[in-house]
Amino acid sequence: MDRDTIRIVLLVIGLLVIAGIYIWGRHRQKLLDFLQRRGEYDELGYDPGQEAPPSKSRYQDPDDDEFESLGYKGRKPATPEPAAYGLDDDLDNDLLDFGESKPAPEPPPAKPKPEPTAKTPPEPKKTTGSAPIPVLIQVSVVASGGRRYFQGDDLRDALLDLDLIHGSMGIFHRYDRKFRETLFSVASLVEPGTFPMDNMEAFECPGVVLFFQPDRVSNPIAVFDDLVRTSHKLANRLGGAEWDEKRQLLTQDKIAHMRGLLEDACEDS
């Protein structure tokens, strides 16, 4: 071997040594980690070509050894049986049928009330001297003397002349002097009881009803007297008859009776 060949061989060997030193310095940590893992696999008898075993979860069953090592000792409580929730083994299956149910137990018989004796006489029922105030006072003016209807324009003019005002609910009302309180109202006897003010010439009805609720006004007796006077004037103006709430002729005795009820109610209130 001549000198040139020896120089080339030495040069190649030097380059390989330098490359090895460079690779070792650059990938030293990775190679050490690989060799360490390889040594662990050899000790455990694990073949890297096989599938890795599943890792244990920190949330496994408390029976695992790993949980015991972490301080979770003891076993999980067994799932309670139905009896632990108050269900007996001999539970009647009929009660689980939603289509049928057992009849409810009959209530115990009521105890008979003791009959009063001579020593303990029954207490008399208490009575009050207050007279109930009528819920509604009403008087009607209806067509009579062979007439079956009042003409709408005649009825409208008569109501307006008596200082009645067409207002809420489409009927006429009597207001107090300051127009703050509705004293009584007048409605038609034709359902729904309203007056078509824009077409009264074509309107007709068999009569009207004057009414008020005594508990809604401050002076029921004064309102009653005004209602009766208005009824008389309206009947005279239209040639009609006056009826009470039972559709019977309104007599002086009936008027006195109704007024007396109001007076008694007002005195007791």
TAFENWO-V667529 format. One line per field, one symbol per residue. psi: psi as a letter, one per 20 degrees, with the letter a starting at -180 (. if undefined). burial: # if it has 9 or more other C-alpha atoms within 8 Angstrom, else .. Layout:
psi->???
burial->???
This chain:
psi->prhgggggghgghhhhgghghggghhkghggggghghghgghhikppiirpqqpqqqikapiiqhhhhhjjnqrqqpqpqrhhijjoqhkppihiioihqqqqqqpqqqqppppqqrhhnqqpqppqqjppppqhppqpqoqqaliqhqpqghggghgghhjkqppcqjkrqqprrhjkhpogrrpqqjppjjronhilhhjqqqiarppqrohiiqhnhghhgghggghgghhghgikaqpqaijkqporhggghghhhgggghhhi.
burial->.....#................#....#............##...................##...##..............#...........#.....................................##..########....########.###...##....#######.....########...###....#..############..#..##.##..##.###.##..########....#...##...#.#####....
